[in-house]
Amino acid sequence: MEKMAKTQFTDPLQKECHPSSLPSLPHARFVYQQLRSQFCRDIWWLSLAILLITITESDHFEADPLAFSTFRIIFEAVSAYSYVGVSVGYPGQSYSFCGAWHTFSKLLLIAVALRGRHRGLSAVFANADLSPEPRGVIREEDMRLEKDRHANTKETLVGCV
């Protein structure tokens, strides 16, 4: 009875599942890292651009509320960010919806398109190995850190569903 009183029961739902506790499937870890990267770096940039464009184009909202809507601005910005090139037209004109925007909004849309086109470039430079050692050489410290990380992963998998 005394042993049972000392045993602590932990609820597996209370433990936070960290990326290191994900299964050792490389695809699950890759998808997790990509989603985290998108939400941490790219979504705030896109949201800020949409907000600034909406503020800049507020006089157009009042002048022509049917042609200018927040949905159209979001559509243009996401299309530019994903580098698709799809655009909605401006009613009664032969140019794109963003052709009726102010110059500042157009420049913001260009910046969004460039950021979307090169969105993985900053991660490549951040993860670049700039050490002077040859590529095939594995340092002892790196091997020790990898073993520790692998041991910690096994420990955290217990009880995390």
Contacts in CASP RR format, 6 or more apart in sequence:
PFRMAT RR
TARGET T0000
AUTHOR 0000-0000-0000
METHOD contacts of the structure
MODEL  1
MEKMAKTQFTDPLQKECHPSSLPSLPHARFVYQQLRSQFCRDIWWLSLAI
LLITITESDHFEADPLAFSTFRIIFEAVSAYSYVGVSVGYPGQSYSFCGA
WHTFSKLLLIAVALRGRHRGLSAVFANADLSPEPRGVIREEDMRLEKDRH
ANTKETLVGCV
10 159 0 8 1.000
12 159 0 8 1.000
12 160 0 8 1.000
12 161 0 8 1.000
13 161 0 8 1.000
15 159 0 8 1.000
15 160 0 8 1.000
17 160 0 8 1.000
18 156 0 8 1.000
19 29 0 8 1.000
19 32 0 8 1.000
19 33 0 8 1.000
19 36 0 8 1.000
20 149 0 8 1.000
20 152 0 8 1.000
20 153 0 8 1.000
20 156 0 8 1.000
21 153 0 8 1.000
21 156 0 8 1.000
21 157 0 8 1.000
21 160 0 8 1.000
22 28 0 8 1.000
22 29 0 8 1.000
22 32 0 8 1.000
23 157 0 8 1.000
24 153 0 8 1.000
37 123 0 8 1.000
41 119 0 8 1.000
41 122 0 8 1.000
42 81 0 8 1.000
42 115 0 8 1.000
42 116 0 8 1.000
42 119 0 8 1.000
45 112 0 8 1.000
45 115 0 8 1.000
46 77 0 8 1.000
46 78 0 8 1.000
46 81 0 8 1.000
46 112 0 8 1.000
49 77 0 8 1.000
49 108 0 8 1.000
49 109 0 8 1.000
49 111 0 8 1.000
49 112 0 8 1.000
50 73 0 8 1.000
50 74 0 8 1.000
50 77 0 8 1.000
52 105 0 8 1.000
52 108 0 8 1.000
53 73 0 8 1.000
53 77 0 8 1.000
53 101 0 8 1.000
53 105 0 8 1.000
53 108 0 8 1.000
53 109 0 8 1.000
54 70 0 8 1.000
54 73 0 8 1.000
56 101 0 8 1.000
56 102 0 8 1.000
56 104 0 8 1.000
56 105 0 8 1.000
56 108 0 8 1.000
57 68 0 8 1.000
57 73 0 8 1.000
57 101 0 8 1.000
57 102 0 8 1.000
57 105 0 8 1.000
60 67 0 8 1.000
60 68 0 8 1.000
60 100 0 8 1.000
60 101 0 8 1.000
61 68 0 8 1.000
61 69 0 8 1.000
66 91 0 8 1.000
67 90 0 8 1.000
67 91 0 8 1.000
67 97 0 8 1.000
67 100 0 8 1.000
72 88 0 8 1.000
72 97 0 8 1.000
75 88 0 8 1.000
76 87 0 8 1.000
76 88 0 8 1.000
76 97 0 8 1.000
76 98 0 8 1.000
76 109 0 8 1.000
77 109 0 8 1.000
77 112 0 8 1.000
79 85 0 8 1.000
79 86 0 8 1.000
79 87 0 8 1.000
80 109 0 8 1.000
80 110 0 8 1.000
80 112 0 8 1.000
80 113 0 8 1.000
80 116 0 8 1.000
81 112 0 8 1.000
81 113 0 8 1.000
81 115 0 8 1.000
81 116 0 8 1.000
82 116 0 8 1.000
83 113 0 8 1.000
83 116 0 8 1.000
83 117 0 8 1.000
87 96 0 8 1.000
87 97 0 8 1.000
87 98 0 8 1.000
88 96 0 8 1.000
88 97 0 8 1.000
89 95 0 8 1.000
89 96 0 8 1.000
89 97 0 8 1.000
90 96 0 8 1.000
90 97 0 8 1.000
90 99 0 8 1.000
90 100 0 8 1.000
93 100 0 8 1.000
98 105 0 8 1.000
98 106 0 8 1.000
98 109 0 8 1.000
99 106 0 8 1.000
101 109 0 8 1.000
129 135 0 8 1.000
133 139 0 8 1.000
END
